[in-house]
Amino acid sequence: MMRILLLSLFFIAGLTLISKSQNNCEQNLKQAEELYKDGDYDNGILILEKLFTQCSFSNKKKEEALELLTKFYLEQDNLKESDAAMRKLLDNNPHYEIKEIDSHEDFNILLSKFVIHPLLTIGIRNAALETEIKIIKTYSILDNIDYNYSYKTTKTIPLYHLWAEYQFKKKLAIAIDFITFNLMYKREFSDNSDWTMNFNETLSFIEIPVNFKKYFFLGKNIIPYASLGLGYLRIVKAQGNADIKYTKLDFFNGESTAYNTNSGNMDLLEMRNKNNCEILAGAGIGYKFMNLGIFIDARYSKGLNSLTNSSKRFNNSTLINDYYYIDNSIKLNKYELGISISYTFVNSIKKYDNVK
């Protein structure tokens, strides 16, 4: 019991000391403000420099102290120190805005020479993906079967992924995404009688798109953009399945027998081009408030090479001999509509003396 009482007393005493120290810091800040009004700039700077080393200000109080420090140095025509103090002020609050009340002309001119924009932003994106498989070249085994029949793909694929953006200039940025998704397609074949064969395949991808973005500004918070880039598409898994149905006539007894057989899942990764490239184009519009942003975007990607490996299309003898199936050369095109939420972790702060 005594131990608990002693700990409580130490805790209360600590809080009292912290509160007293904080009150002293705020009183000293007010004293520095009075010295500024009285024109005693040297002593005011000494007080502020000591406060920065001894006090734990809130961001708001720190902002007030840095404002005052910048004005002190401006009154002394100390351009080097006033620049340094202004930079600390903007590091503390990159979204700092000039206050119209009690405005200081030299302070406002100095502030206008600093250009601030997001530098490193990370976001999470949710998108709906539509896919389209285009046939580049058709191959066939049976003469009476149309192997050029269009590929049926999964209608809509939900995507959830992270992206990062480095904005090297105010209106120019480079963004990279990391995406994983699965695509299933189906092919159906028939000889217009009782012979049918179906093939379906599920492909698993890792996609890394890299986009260059050009931002446009509609006012302070609304930011449209256009993007152009390249993407790397890696096939990491390819599982195929075929089934065939037909009726076979026994010429000895005249009876017909129905056959239906399924290949089961087959690993077809060796028959695919694992490394693929695509070209990307997109546009979006967003709303940013301080470091938070929300964007709506649309993106189109066009495949540049075939997903199937033409030199290995005969590698699976089961597909060729038992199911009469052969790959076409195909490209993958994609359409995306997405929404992102982002946060800027690092801002760029640069001074340009020719900025008015």
C-alpha positions in Angstrom: 0.0 0.0 0.0 2.8 2.4 0.9 4.6 1.6 -2.4 1.5 2.5 -4.4 1.1 5.8 -2.4 4.7 6.7 -3.0 4.4 6.0 -6.8 1.2 8.1 -6.9 3.0 11.0 -5.2 5.9 10.8 -7.6 3.5 10.7 -10.6 1.6 13.8 -9.3 4.9 15.6 -8.6 6.1 14.9 -12.1 2.9 16.2 -13.7 3.2 19.3 -11.6 6.7 19.9 -12.8 5.8 19.4 -16.4 2.8 21.7 -16.1 5.0 24.4 -14.4 7.7 24.0 -17.1 5.2 24.3 -19.9 3.7 27.5 -18.3 7.2 29.0 -18.1 7.8 28.2 -21.8 4.6 29.9 -22.8 5.4 32.9 -20.6 8.8 33.2 -22.2 7.2 33.0 -25.7 5.0 35.9 -24.7 8.0 37.8 -23.4 9.7 37.3 -26.8 6.6 38.7 -28.5 6.8 41.8 -26.3 10.5 42.3 -27.1 9.7 42.1 -30.8 7.2 45.0 -30.3 9.8 46.9 -28.4 12.4 46.4 -31.1 14.8 44.4 -28.8 15.6 41.8 -31.5 18.8 40.4 -30.0 17.3 39.5 -26.7 14.2 38.2 -28.3 16.3 35.8 -30.5 18.2 34.6 -27.5 15.0 33.7 -25.7 13.5 31.9 -28.7 16.7 29.9 -29.4 16.7 28.8 -25.7 13.0 27.8 -25.9 13.6 25.5 -28.9 16.1 23.5 -26.9 14.3 23.5 -23.6 10.6 23.3 -24.4 8.3 20.7 -26.0 5.9 22.9 -27.9 2.8 21.7 -29.7 3.0 22.1 -33.5 0.8 25.3 -33.2 3.1 26.9 -30.5 6.2 25.9 -32.4 4.7 27.5 -35.5 4.1 30.8 -33.6 7.7 30.7 -32.3 9.2 30.1 -35.7 7.1 32.9 -37.3 8.4 35.2 -34.6 12.0 34.0 -35.1 11.8 34.6 -38.9 10.5 38.2 -38.3 13.3 38.9 -35.8 16.0 38.0 -38.4 14.2 39.9 -41.1 14.2 43.0 -38.9 18.0 42.5 -38.6 18.4 42.0 -42.3 20.0 38.7 -41.6 18.9 36.9 -44.8 20.8 33.6 -44.1 19.2 33.1 -40.7 15.7 34.3 -41.8 15.8 31.7 -44.7 16.8 29.0 -42.2 14.0 29.9 -39.8 11.5 30.0 -42.6 12.5 26.6 -43.8 12.1 25.2 -40.2 8.6 26.8 -40.2 7.7 25.1 -43.4 9.2 21.8 -42.3 6.9 22.0 -39.2 3.9 22.8 -41.4 4.3 22.4 -45.2 0.8 23.7 -45.6 1.5 27.0 -43.8 -0.5 30.0 -45.1 0.1 33.7 -44.7 -2.1 35.3 -42.0 -3.8 38.4 -43.2 -4.0 39.9 -39.7 -0.8 41.5 -38.5 0.8 40.8 -41.9 4.5 41.4 -42.3 5.5 42.4 -45.8 9.1 41.1 -45.8 7.9 37.9 -44.2 5.2 37.4 -46.9 7.8 38.1 -49.7 10.2 35.6 -48.2 7.4 33.0 -47.9 6.4 33.5 -51.5 9.9 32.4 -52.6 9.5 28.9 -51.2 7.9 26.3 -53.5 6.3 23.3 -51.7 4.9 20.2 -53.2 4.5 16.5 -52.2 7.7 14.5 -52.6 6.9 11.0 -51.4 3.3 9.8 -51.3 2.0 6.3 -50.6 -1.6 5.1 -51.4 -3.9 2.2 -51.5 -6.1 1.6 -54.5 -9.3 -0.3 -55.1 -10.1 -0.9 -58.8 -12.4 -2.9 -61.0 -10.5 -4.7 -63.8 -11.9 -5.7 -67.2 -9.7 -7.9 -69.4 -9.7 -8.6 -73.1 -7.6 -11.3 -74.9 -6.7 -10.5 -78.5 -5.7 -13.3 -80.9 -2.5 -12.5 -82.7 -2.2 -15.7 -84.7 -4.4 -18.7 -84.9 -3.1 -22.4 -84.9 -5.3 -25.4 -85.5 -5.2 -29.2 -85.4 -8.6 -30.3 -86.8 -9.6 -28.8 -90.1 -13.3 -28.8 -89.3 -12.9 -26.9 -86.0 -12.8 -23.1 -85.7 -9.7 -22.4 -83.5 -10.2 -18.6 -84.0 -13.1 -18.5 -81.7 -12.9 -15.6 -79.2 -11.6 -16.1 -75.7 -14.2 -15.6 -72.9 -12.5 -14.0 -69.9 -13.6 -13.3 -66.3 -15.9 -10.3 -66.5 -14.8 -8.1 -63.6 -11.8 -8.7 -61.3 -11.5 -6.6 -58.1 -8.0 -5.3 -57.4 -6.6 -4.0 -54.1 -3.0 -2.9 -54.1 -0.4 -0.4 -52.8 1.3 2.3 -54.9 4.0 4.8 -54.2 4.8 8.1 -56.0 7.8 10.3 -56.2 6.9 13.8 -57.3 10.3 15.3 -58.5 8.7 18.5 -59.7 5.5 20.3 -58.7 3.6 19.0 -61.8 5.6 15.9 -62.6 5.8 12.6 -60.8 6.7 9.0 -61.3 4.5 6.3 -59.7 4.9 2.6 -59.2 2.3 0.0 -58.3 2.5 -3.6 -57.0 -0.5 -5.7 -58.2 -1.4 -9.3 -58.0 -4.4 -10.8 -59.8 -5.8 -14.0 -61.3 -7.4 -14.2 -64.8 -9.5 -17.1 -66.0 -10.4 -17.6 -69.6 -12.4 -20.2 -71.5 -12.4 -21.6 -75.0 -15.2 -23.7 -76.5 -15.0 -25.8 -79.6 -17.6 -27.8 -81.6 -17.9 -29.5 -85.0 -21.7 -28.6 -85.1 -22.6 -32.2 -84.4 -22.2 -34.1 -81.1 -18.4 -33.3 -80.7 -17.5 -30.6 -78.2 -14.3 -29.7 -76.4 -13.8 -27.1 -73.8 -10.6 -25.6 -72.4 -10.2 -23.2 -69.5 -7.1 -21.8 -67.8 -6.3 -19.7 -64.8 -3.3 -17.4 -65.0 -1.8 -15.8 -61.9 0.1 -12.5 -62.4 2.4 -10.1 -60.6 2.1 -6.7 -62.3 4.5 -3.7 -61.7 3.3 -0.7 -63.6 5.5 2.4 -63.7 3.7 5.6 -64.8 4.9 9.2 -65.5 2.2 11.6 -64.3 1.5 15.2 -65.4 -0.6 17.2 -62.9 -2.9 20.1 -63.6 -4.3 22.3 -60.9 -7.9 23.5 -60.8 -7.7 25.8 -57.8 -6.0 24.8 -54.6 -7.4 21.3 -53.9 -8.7 19.8 -57.1 -5.9 18.1 -59.1 -6.5 16.4 -62.5 -3.7 14.4 -64.1 -2.7 12.4 -67.1 -0.3 9.4 -67.1 1.7 7.3 -69.5 4.0 4.4 -68.7 5.2 0.9 -69.1 4.3 -2.2 -67.1 6.0 -5.5 -66.3 3.7 -8.5 -66.2 5.0 -11.8 -64.7 3.1 -15.0 -65.0 3.7 -17.0 -61.9 1.1 -19.8 -62.3 -0.8 -21.3 -65.2 -3.3 -24.1 -64.5 -5.3 -25.5 -67.5 -8.1 -28.0 -67.8 -9.7 -29.6 -70.8 -12.7 -31.8 -71.3 -14.1 -33.5 -74.4 -17.5 -35.0 -75.3 -18.4 -37.0 -78.3 -20.4 -40.1 -79.5 -18.6 -43.1 -80.9 -20.4 -45.5 -83.2 -19.6 -49.2 -82.9 -19.7 -50.6 -86.5 -20.0 -54.2 -85.4 -23.2 -53.8 -83.3 -24.5 -50.5 -84.5 -24.6 -49.0 -81.0 -23.5 -45.5 -80.1 -21.4 -44.8 -77.0 -21.1 -41.4 -75.4 -17.6 -40.5 -74.2 -16.8 -37.7 -71.8 -13.3 -37.3 -70.3 -11.6 -34.6 -68.4 -7.8 -33.9 -68.2 -7.8 -32.6 -64.6 -5.6 -29.6 -63.7 -2.4 -29.4 -65.6 0.6 -27.1 -65.0 1.1 -25.2 -68.2 3.6 -22.6 -66.9 6.4 -23.9 -69.2 4.2 -23.2 -72.2 3.7 -19.5 -71.2 5.9 -16.5 -71.7 6.6 -15.7 -68.0 7.9 -12.2 -68.7 5.6 -9.8 -70.4 5.5 -6.0 -71.1 2.6 -3.6 -71.6 2.1 0.1 -72.4 -0.1 2.1 -70.1 -2.2 5.3 -70.4 -4.6 6.8 -67.9 -6.2 9.9 -66.4 -7.6 10.8 -63.1 -8.8 13.6 -60.8 -8.3 14.0 -57.1 -9.0 16.2 -54.1 -6.1 16.9 -51.7 -6.4 18.4 -48.2 -3.0 18.9 -46.6 -1.3 15.5 -46.8 -4.4 13.5 -47.5 -5.7 12.8 -51.0 -8.5 10.9 -52.7 -8.3 10.1 -56.4 -10.5 8.6 -59.0 -8.7 7.2 -62.1 -9.1 5.2 -65.3 -6.3 3.2 -66.9 -5.8 1.3 -70.1 -3.0 -1.2 -70.6 -2.1 -2.8 -73.9 0.0 -6.0 -74.1 3.1 -5.9 -76.2 3.9 -9.6 -76.5 2.2 -12.9 -76.5 1.3 -14.6 -73.2 1.8 -18.0 -74.9 5.1 -19.4 -76.0 4.9 -20.4 -79.7 8.0 -22.5 -79.5 6.4 -24.7 -76.8 2.8 -25.0 -77.9 3.3 -28.7 -78.7 5.0 -29.6 -75.4 1.8 -31.0 -73.7 1.1 -34.2 -75.7 -2.1 -34.9 -73.7 -3.7 -31.7 -74.9 -2.6 -32.3 -78.5 -3.4 -36.0 -78.9 -6.3 -36.6 -76.5 -8.1 -33.2 -76.7 -7.0 -31.7 -80.0 -6.2 -28.5 -78.2 -3.4 -26.0 -79.2 -2.6 -22.5 -78.1 -3.0 -19.4 -80.1 -0.7 -16.5 -79.8 -2.5 -14.0 -77.7 -2.1 -10.5 -76.1 -3.7 -9.2 -72.9 -5.4 -5.8 -72.8 -6.9 -4.4 -69.6 -9.3 -1.6 -68.6 -9.4 -0.3 -65.0 -11.5 2.1 -63.0 -10.2 2.8 -59.5 -10.3 4.9 -56.5 -7.3 5.7 -54.3 -6.6 7.1 -50.8 -3.2 8.5 -50.3 -1.0 10.2 -47.7 2.1 12.3 -48.4 4.9 11.4 -45.9 7.6 13.8 -47.3 7.2 17.2 -48.9 9.7 19.1 -51.0 10.6 22.6 -49.8 12.8 24.7 -52.1 13.6 28.3 -52.3 13.7 30.2 -55.6 14.9 33.8 -55.4 13.4 34.7 -58.7 9.9 33.7 -57.6 7.8 36.8 -57.0 
